[in-house]
Amino acid sequence: MRPPWLKVRLPGLGQYYEVRKELRGLGVHTVCEEARCPNAAECWGGGTATFLILGDRCPRACRFCAVESGRPAGPPQADEPARVAEAAAALGLRYVVVTSVDRDDLEDGGAAHFAETVRAIQAR
C-alpha cells in the first residue's frame, strides 16, 4: 500500500470536464487531447487549452508527437476560426495558444487560415 503523501490527485477535475464539454460542443480540437498530453487535467483544471487548427490529422509522423498522422480531410473548415474564438471567449482566456497540423496540401500552408483564426480571437 502506498503512503498517502505519495498519492497525487488530479487537480481541478470538475473544471477539466467542463472545459472538455465546451470544446467538444464547439467541435474544436486541442493539442491537449490530440497529442494525449499528460498535463491536460492540470491545464484544463486551470481553464487553459492549446487549440489545434487545420484539422486533427497531420501528414508528418514525428516520433515525438502523438497527433494522429494521416492525410488531412479536405480543406480547412471555414467556420473554425469563429469556433476557436468562441471557445476562447467561453473559457474566459486572457492568453490563447494556437498551433496547427502541417498542411503541405495548401498553397500557403494554412497561413491565411491561421491569420483568420487570430483575427477572430482578437475581435471576440
MODELLER restraints for C-alpha pairs under 7 A, 6 or more apart:
rsr = mdl.restraints
at = mdl.atoms
rsr.add(forms.Gaussian(group=physical.xy_distance, feature=features.Distance(at['CA:10:A'], at['CA:41:A']), mean=6.55, stdev=0.5))
rsr.add(forms.Gaussian(group=physical.xy_distance, feature=features.Distance(at['CA:11:A'], at['CA:41:A']), mean=6.51, stdev=0.5))
rsr.add(forms.Gaussian(group=physical.xy_distance, feature=features.Distance(at['CA:11:A'], at['CA:42:A']), mean=5.66, stdev=0.5))
rsr.add(forms.Gaussian(group=physical.xy_distance, feature=features.Distance(at['CA:11:A'], at['CA:45:A']), mean=6.08, stdev=0.5))
rsr.add(forms.Gaussian(group=physical.xy_distance, feature=features.Distance(at['CA:12:A'], at['CA:41:A']), mean=6.97, stdev=0.5))
rsr.add(forms.Gaussian(group=physical.xy_distance, feature=features.Distance(at['CA:12:A'], at['CA:42:A']), mean=6.90, stdev=0.5))
rsr.add(forms.Gaussian(group=physical.xy_distance, feature=features.Distance(at['CA:12:A'], at['CA:45:A']), mean=4.10, stdev=0.5))
rsr.add(forms.Gaussian(group=physical.xy_distance, feature=features.Distance(at['CA:12:A'], at['CA:46:A']), mean=6.99, stdev=0.5))
rsr.add(forms.Gaussian(group=physical.xy_distance, feature=features.Distance(at['CA:13:A'], at['CA:41:A']), mean=6.59, stdev=0.5))
rsr.add(forms.Gaussian(group=physical.xy_distance, feature=features.Distance(at['CA:13:A'], at['CA:45:A']), mean=6.07, stdev=0.5))
rsr.add(forms.Gaussian(group=physical.xy_distance, feature=features.Distance(at['CA:15:A'], at['CA:44:A']), mean=6.56, stdev=0.5))
rsr.add(forms.Gaussian(group=physical.xy_distance, feature=features.Distance(at['CA:15:A'], at['CA:45:A']), mean=4.85, stdev=0.5))
rsr.add(forms.Gaussian(group=physical.xy_distance, feature=features.Distance(at['CA:15:A'], at['CA:47:A']), mean=6.88, stdev=0.5))
rsr.add(forms.Gaussian(group=physical.xy_distance, feature=features.Distance(at['CA:16:A'], at['CA:41:A']), mean=5.74, stdev=0.5))
rsr.add(forms.Gaussian(group=physical.xy_distance, feature=features.Distance(at['CA:16:A'], at['CA:44:A']), mean=4.77, stdev=0.5))
rsr.add(forms.Gaussian(group=physical.xy_distance, feature=features.Distance(at['CA:16:A'], at['CA:45:A']), mean=4.72, stdev=0.5))
rsr.add(forms.Gaussian(group=physical.xy_distance, feature=features.Distance(at['CA:19:A'], at['CA:44:A']), mean=6.22, stdev=0.5))
rsr.add(forms.Gaussian(group=physical.xy_distance, feature=features.Distance(at['CA:19:A'], at['CA:47:A']), mean=6.81, stdev=0.5))
rsr.add(forms.Gaussian(group=physical.xy_distance, feature=features.Distance(at['CA:23:A'], at['CA:87:A']), mean=6.38, stdev=0.5))
rsr.add(forms.Gaussian(group=physical.xy_distance, feature=features.Distance(at['CA:26:A'], at['CA:83:A']), mean=6.11, stdev=0.5))
rsr.add(forms.Gaussian(group=physical.xy_distance, feature=features.Distance(at['CA:28:A'], at['CA:83:A']), mean=6.71, stdev=0.5))
rsr.add(forms.Gaussian(group=physical.xy_distance, feature=features.Distance(at['CA:28:A'], at['CA:84:A']), mean=6.30, stdev=0.5))
rsr.add(forms.Gaussian(group=physical.xy_distance, feature=features.Distance(at['CA:29:A'], at['CA:51:A']), mean=6.02, stdev=0.5))
rsr.add(forms.Gaussian(group=physical.xy_distance, feature=features.Distance(at['CA:29:A'], at['CA:52:A']), mean=5.20, stdev=0.5))
rsr.add(forms.Gaussian(group=physical.xy_distance, feature=features.Distance(at['CA:29:A'], at['CA:53:A']), mean=6.78, stdev=0.5))
rsr.add(forms.Gaussian(group=physical.xy_distance, feature=features.Distance(at['CA:29:A'], at['CA:56:A']), mean=6.73, stdev=0.5))
rsr.add(forms.Gaussian(group=physical.xy_distance, feature=features.Distance(at['CA:30:A'], at['CA:49:A']), mean=6.77, stdev=0.5))
rsr.add(forms.Gaussian(group=physical.xy_distance, feature=features.Distance(at['CA:30:A'], at['CA:50:A']), mean=5.49, stdev=0.5))
rsr.add(forms.Gaussian(group=physical.xy_distance, feature=features.Distance(at['CA:30:A'], at['CA:51:A']), mean=4.30, stdev=0.5))
rsr.add(forms.Gaussian(group=physical.xy_distance, feature=features.Distance(at['CA:30:A'], at['CA:52:A']), mean=4.67, stdev=0.5))
rsr.add(forms.Gaussian(group=physical.xy_distance, feature=features.Distance(at['CA:31:A'], at['CA:50:A']), mean=5.78, stdev=0.5))
rsr.add(forms.Gaussian(group=physical.xy_distance, feature=features.Distance(at['CA:31:A'], at['CA:51:A']), mean=6.17, stdev=0.5))
rsr.add(forms.Gaussian(group=physical.xy_distance, feature=features.Distance(at['CA:31:A'], at['CA:52:A']), mean=5.50, stdev=0.5))
rsr.add(forms.Gaussian(group=physical.xy_distance, feature=features.Distance(at['CA:32:A'], at['CA:40:A']), mean=5.52, stdev=0.5))
rsr.add(forms.Gaussian(group=physical.xy_distance, feature=features.Distance(at['CA:32:A'], at['CA:49:A']), mean=6.87, stdev=0.5))
rsr.add(forms.Gaussian(group=physical.xy_distance, feature=features.Distance(at['CA:32:A'], at['CA:50:A']), mean=6.50, stdev=0.5))
rsr.add(forms.Gaussian(group=physical.xy_distance, feature=features.Distance(at['CA:34:A'], at['CA:56:A']), mean=6.93, stdev=0.5))
rsr.add(forms.Gaussian(group=physical.xy_distance, feature=features.Distance(at['CA:34:A'], at['CA:66:A']), mean=6.92, stdev=0.5))
rsr.add(forms.Gaussian(group=physical.xy_distance, feature=features.Distance(at['CA:34:A'], at['CA:67:A']), mean=5.11, stdev=0.5))
rsr.add(forms.Gaussian(group=physical.xy_distance, feature=features.Distance(at['CA:35:A'], at['CA:65:A']), mean=6.37, stdev=0.5))
rsr.add(forms.Gaussian(group=physical.xy_distance, feature=features.Distance(at['CA:35:A'], at['CA:66:A']), mean=4.31, stdev=0.5))
rsr.add(forms.Gaussian(group=physical.xy_distance, feature=features.Distance(at['CA:35:A'], at['CA:67:A']), mean=4.54, stdev=0.5))
rsr.add(forms.Gaussian(group=physical.xy_distance, feature=features.Distance(at['CA:36:A'], at['CA:66:A']), mean=6.49, stdev=0.5))
rsr.add(forms.Gaussian(group=physical.xy_distance, feature=features.Distance(at['CA:43:A'], at['CA:49:A']), mean=6.49, stdev=0.5))
rsr.add(forms.Gaussian(group=physical.xy_distance, feature=features.Distance(at['CA:47:A'], at['CA:91:A']), mean=6.33, stdev=0.5))
rsr.add(forms.Gaussian(group=physical.xy_distance, feature=features.Distance(at['CA:48:A'], at['CA:93:A']), mean=6.83, stdev=0.5))
rsr.add(forms.Gaussian(group=physical.xy_distance, feature=features.Distance(at['CA:50:A'], at['CA:97:A']), mean=4.97, stdev=0.5))
rsr.add(forms.Gaussian(group=physical.xy_distance, feature=features.Distance(at['CA:50:A'], at['CA:98:A']), mean=5.82, stdev=0.5))
rsr.add(forms.Gaussian(group=physical.xy_distance, feature=features.Distance(at['CA:51:A'], at['CA:97:A']), mean=6.21, stdev=0.5))
rsr.add(forms.Gaussian(group=physical.xy_distance, feature=features.Distance(at['CA:51:A'], at['CA:98:A']), mean=4.76, stdev=0.5))
rsr.add(forms.Gaussian(group=physical.xy_distance, feature=features.Distance(at['CA:51:A'], at['CA:99:A']), mean=6.14, stdev=0.5))
rsr.add(forms.Gaussian(group=physical.xy_distance, feature=features.Distance(at['CA:52:A'], at['CA:98:A']), mean=6.05, stdev=0.5))
rsr.add(forms.Gaussian(group=physical.xy_distance, feature=features.Distance(at['CA:52:A'], at['CA:99:A']), mean=5.06, stdev=0.5))
rsr.add(forms.Gaussian(group=physical.xy_distance, feature=features.Distance(at['CA:52:A'], at['CA:100:A']), mean=4.88, stdev=0.5))
rsr.add(forms.Gaussian(group=physical.xy_distance, feature=features.Distance(at['CA:53:A'], at['CA:99:A']), mean=6.31, stdev=0.5))
rsr.add(forms.Gaussian(group=physical.xy_distance, feature=features.Distance(at['CA:53:A'], at['CA:100:A']), mean=4.70, stdev=0.5))
rsr.add(forms.Gaussian(group=physical.xy_distance, feature=features.Distance(at['CA:53:A'], at['CA:101:A']), mean=6.86, stdev=0.5))
rsr.add(forms.Gaussian(group=physical.xy_distance, feature=features.Distance(at['CA:54:A'], at['CA:76:A']), mean=5.34, stdev=0.5))
rsr.add(forms.Gaussian(group=physical.xy_distance, feature=features.Distance(at['CA:54:A'], at['CA:100:A']), mean=5.88, stdev=0.5))
rsr.add(forms.Gaussian(group=physical.xy_distance, feature=features.Distance(at['CA:54:A'], at['CA:101:A']), mean=6.23, stdev=0.5))
rsr.add(forms.Gaussian(group=physical.xy_distance, feature=features.Distance(at['CA:55:A'], at['CA:72:A']), mean=6.48, stdev=0.5))
rsr.add(forms.Gaussian(group=physical.xy_distance, feature=features.Distance(at['CA:55:A'], at['CA:76:A']), mean=7.00, stdev=0.5))
rsr.add(forms.Gaussian(group=physical.xy_distance, feature=features.Distance(at['CA:55:A'], at['CA:101:A']), mean=6.68, stdev=0.5))
rsr.add(forms.Gaussian(group=physical.xy_distance, feature=features.Distance(at['CA:56:A'], at['CA:68:A']), mean=6.97, stdev=0.5))
rsr.add(forms.Gaussian(group=physical.xy_distance, feature=features.Distance(at['CA:56:A'], at['CA:101:A']), mean=6.92, stdev=0.5))
rsr.add(forms.Gaussian(group=physical.xy_distance, feature=features.Distance(at['CA:57:A'], at['CA:67:A']), mean=6.61, stdev=0.5))
rsr.add(forms.Gaussian(group=physical.xy_distance, feature=features.Distance(at['CA:57:A'], at['CA:68:A']), mean=5.13, stdev=0.5))
rsr.add(forms.Gaussian(group=physical.xy_distance, feature=features.Distance(at['CA:57:A'], at['CA:69:A']), mean=5.22, stdev=0.5))
rsr.add(forms.Gaussian(group=physical.xy_distance, feature=features.Distance(at['CA:57:A'], at['CA:70:A']), mean=5.50, stdev=0.5))
rsr.add(forms.Gaussian(group=physical.xy_distance, feature=features.Distance(at['CA:57:A'], at['CA:71:A']), mean=6.49, stdev=0.5))
rsr.add(forms.Gaussian(group=physical.xy_distance, feature=features.Distance(at['CA:57:A'], at['CA:72:A']), mean=5.38, stdev=0.5))
rsr.add(forms.Gaussian(group=physical.xy_distance, feature=features.Distance(at['CA:57:A'], at['CA:101:A']), mean=6.63, stdev=0.5))
rsr.add(forms.Gaussian(group=physical.xy_distance, feature=features.Distance(at['CA:58:A'], at['CA:67:A']), mean=6.91, stdev=0.5))
rsr.add(forms.Gaussian(group=physical.xy_distance, feature=features.Distance(at['CA:58:A'], at['CA:68:A']), mean=6.37, stdev=0.5))
rsr.add(forms.Gaussian(group=physical.xy_distance, feature=features.Distance(at['CA:58:A'], at['CA:69:A']), mean=4.68, stdev=0.5))
rsr.add(forms.Gaussian(group=physical.xy_distance, feature=features.Distance(at['CA:58:A'], at['CA:70:A']), mean=5.56, stdev=0.5))
rsr.add(forms.Gaussian(group=physical.xy_distance, feature=features.Distance(at['CA:58:A'], at['CA:71:A']), mean=6.54, stdev=0.5))
rsr.add(forms.Gaussian(group=physical.xy_distance, feature=features.Distance(at['CA:58:A'], at['CA:72:A']), mean=6.35, stdev=0.5))
rsr.add(forms.Gaussian(group=physical.xy_distance, feature=features.Distance(at['CA:58:A'], at['CA:101:A']), mean=5.00, stdev=0.5))
rsr.add(forms.Gaussian(group=physical.xy_distance, feature=features.Distance(at['CA:58:A'], at['CA:102:A']), mean=5.65, stdev=0.5))
rsr.add(forms.Gaussian(group=physical.xy_distance, feature=features.Distance(at['CA:59:A'], at['CA:69:A']), mean=5.46, stdev=0.5))
rsr.add(forms.Gaussian(group=physical.xy_distance, feature=features.Distance(at['CA:59:A'], at['CA:70:A']), mean=4.90, stdev=0.5))
rsr.add(forms.Gaussian(group=physical.xy_distance, feature=features.Distance(at['CA:59:A'], at['CA:71:A']), mean=5.34, stdev=0.5))
rsr.add(forms.Gaussian(group=physical.xy_distance, feature=features.Distance(at['CA:59:A'], at['CA:72:A']), mean=6.94, stdev=0.5))
rsr.add(forms.Gaussian(group=physical.xy_distance, feature=features.Distance(at['CA:59:A'], at['CA:102:A']), mean=6.55, stdev=0.5))
rsr.add(forms.Gaussian(group=physical.xy_distance, feature=features.Distance(at['CA:60:A'], at['CA:69:A']), mean=6.09, stdev=0.5))
rsr.add(forms.Gaussian(group=physical.xy_distance, feature=features.Distance(at['CA:61:A'], at['CA:69:A']), mean=5.49, stdev=0.5))
rsr.add(forms.Gaussian(group=physical.xy_distance, feature=features.Distance(at['CA:81:A'], at['CA:116:A']), mean=6.23, stdev=0.5))
rsr.add(forms.Gaussian(group=physical.xy_distance, feature=features.Distance(at['CA:81:A'], at['CA:117:A']), mean=4.08, stdev=0.5))
rsr.add(forms.Gaussian(group=physical.xy_distance, feature=features.Distance(at['CA:81:A'], at['CA:120:A']), mean=5.93, stdev=0.5))
rsr.add(forms.Gaussian(group=physical.xy_distance, feature=features.Distance(at['CA:82:A'], at['CA:120:A']), mean=5.88, stdev=0.5))
rsr.add(forms.Gaussian(group=physical.xy_distance, feature=features.Distance(at['CA:85:A'], at['CA:120:A']), mean=5.68, stdev=0.5))
rsr.add(forms.Gaussian(group=physical.xy_distance, feature=features.Distance(at['CA:85:A'], at['CA:121:A']), mean=4.34, stdev=0.5))
rsr.add(forms.Gaussian(group=physical.xy_distance, feature=features.Distance(at['CA:85:A'], at['CA:124:A']), mean=6.22, stdev=0.5))
rsr.add(forms.Gaussian(group=physical.xy_distance, feature=features.Distance(at['CA:88:A'], at['CA:96:A']), mean=7.00, stdev=0.5))
rsr.add(forms.Gaussian(group=physical.xy_distance, feature=features.Distance(at['CA:89:A'], at['CA:124:A']), mean=6.88, stdev=0.5))
rsr.add(forms.Gaussian(group=physical.xy_distance, feature=features.Distance(at['CA:103:A'], at['CA:109:A']), mean=5.05, stdev=0.5))
rsr.add(forms.Gaussian(group=physical.xy_distance, feature=features.Distance(at['CA:103:A'], at['CA:110:A']), mean=6.12, stdev=0.5))
